[in-house]
Amino acid sequence: MTIRNLRDLIDERIDSQWSQWSKAHPNLAEAIDRARLIESSVELLRNDPDYIEAMRSAGLDEAKLAAAASILNRTDQIVRRALSL
C-alpha cells in the first residue's frame, strides 16, 4: 500500500467518525489540524507491528481478504486512538 493510499484510507476513516466525535469535543475539534492528525496517524500505522504483518500477509493470495480486514480494523483503532486526545 502506498503512502498516498494509506493517507486516503485514514482520511476516509477519520471522516467516518469525525462528525460524532466533534459533537462530543467541539472545542478540540476546532483546534485540531486535520492534516497533521492524518500524517501522525499514517506514521503510527506504518510503524505498527500488526499493520506491518497484515501488509506482509497481503502478499499471499490466500490471506488477502483477511489481511485487508485486518488493515481496516487496525486503521480504525489508530483513528480512534488519535481522536481520543
One Martini backbone bead per residue (centre of mass of N, CA, C, O) as a GRO file, in nm:
protein
   85
    1MET     BB    1   0.096   0.037   0.024
    2THR     BB    2   0.073   0.349  -0.021
    3ILE     BB    3   0.088   0.648   0.123
    4ARG     BB    4  -0.153   0.767  -0.024
    5ASN     BB    5  -0.351   0.537   0.038
    6LEU     BB    6  -0.325   0.562   0.344
    7ARG     BB    7  -0.422   0.851   0.369
    8ASP     BB    8  -0.697   0.804   0.241
    9LEU     BB    9  -0.795   0.595   0.442
   10ILE     BB   10  -0.769   0.769   0.698
   11ASP     BB   11  -0.946   1.000   0.604
   12GLU     BB   12  -1.202   0.828   0.578
   13ARG     BB   13  -1.207   0.727   0.875
   14ILE     BB   14  -1.226   1.001   1.006
   15ASP     BB   15  -1.484   1.096   0.863
   16SER     BB   16  -1.667   0.862   0.985
   17GLN     BB   17  -1.608   0.996   1.301
   18TRP     BB   18  -1.605   1.310   1.330
   19SER     BB   19  -1.891   1.407   1.387
   20GLN     BB   20  -1.933   1.267   1.658
   21TRP     BB   21  -1.673   1.368   1.798
   22SER     BB   22  -1.719   1.683   1.759
   23LYS     BB   23  -1.972   1.693   1.940
   24ALA     BB   24  -1.811   1.602   2.203
   25HIS     BB   25  -1.545   1.800   2.085
   26PRO     BB   26  -1.555   2.108   1.973
   27ASN     BB   27  -1.291   2.253   2.061
   28LEU     BB   28  -1.094   2.037   1.962
   29ALA     BB   29  -1.188   2.026   1.666
   30GLU     BB   30  -1.098   2.322   1.605
   31ALA     BB   31  -0.781   2.276   1.689
   32ILE     BB   32  -0.743   2.061   1.483
   33ASP     BB   33  -0.516   1.938   1.253
   34ARG     BB   34  -0.597   1.720   1.012
   35ALA     BB   35  -0.332   1.680   0.860
   36ARG     BB   36  -0.168   1.601   1.114
   37LEU     BB   37  -0.343   1.365   1.198
   38ILE     BB   38  -0.296   1.198   0.947
   39GLU     BB   39   0.014   1.185   0.957
   40SER     BB   40   0.035   1.055   1.241
   41SER     BB   41  -0.135   0.804   1.167
   42VAL     BB   42   0.047   0.698   0.947
   43GLU     BB   43   0.295   0.654   1.126
   44LEU     BB   44   0.168   0.465   1.331
   45LEU     BB   45   0.085   0.248   1.126
   46ARG     BB   46   0.365   0.193   0.982
   47ASN     BB   47   0.485   0.103   1.288
   48ASP     BB   48   0.288  -0.127   1.314
   49PRO     BB   49   0.304  -0.463   1.357
   50ASP     BB   50   0.020  -0.545   1.251
   51TYR     BB   51   0.039  -0.395   0.984
   52ILE     BB   52   0.296  -0.523   0.875
   53GLU     BB   53   0.182  -0.810   0.876
   54ALA     BB   54  -0.063  -0.759   0.695
   55MET     BB   55   0.105  -0.671   0.448
   56ARG     BB   56   0.263  -0.932   0.420
   57SER     BB   57   0.006  -1.114   0.389
   58ALA     BB   58  -0.112  -0.977   0.127
   59GLY     BB   59   0.092  -1.136  -0.066
   60LEU     BB   60  -0.097  -1.367  -0.004
   61ASP     BB   61  -0.360  -1.497  -0.155
   62GLU     BB   62  -0.509  -1.641   0.099
   63ALA     BB   63  -0.476  -1.349   0.282
   64LYS     BB   64  -0.612  -1.090   0.165
   65LEU     BB   65  -0.883  -1.059   0.313
   66ALA     BB   66  -0.774  -1.067   0.604
   67ALA     BB   67  -0.576  -0.833   0.569
   68ALA     BB   68  -0.779  -0.614   0.496
   69ALA     BB   69  -0.936  -0.631   0.761
   70SER     BB   70  -0.694  -0.571   0.943
   71ILE     BB   71  -0.629  -0.292   0.833
   72LEU     BB   72  -0.900  -0.160   0.898
   73ASN     BB   73  -0.899  -0.220   1.198
   74ARG     BB   74  -0.631  -0.072   1.264
   75THR     BB   75  -0.716   0.202   1.157
   76ASP     BB   76  -0.949   0.245   1.355
   77GLN     BB   77  -0.774   0.235   1.610
   78ILE     BB   78  -0.593   0.477   1.543
   79VAL     BB   79  -0.819   0.684   1.511
   80ARG     BB   80  -0.941   0.655   1.792
   81ARG     BB   81  -0.682   0.733   1.939
   82ALA     BB   82  -0.647   1.014   1.808
   83LEU     BB   83  -0.946   1.112   1.911
   84SER     BB   84  -0.846   1.065   2.232
   85LEU     BB   85  -0.693   1.329   2.327
   0.00000   0.00000   0.00000
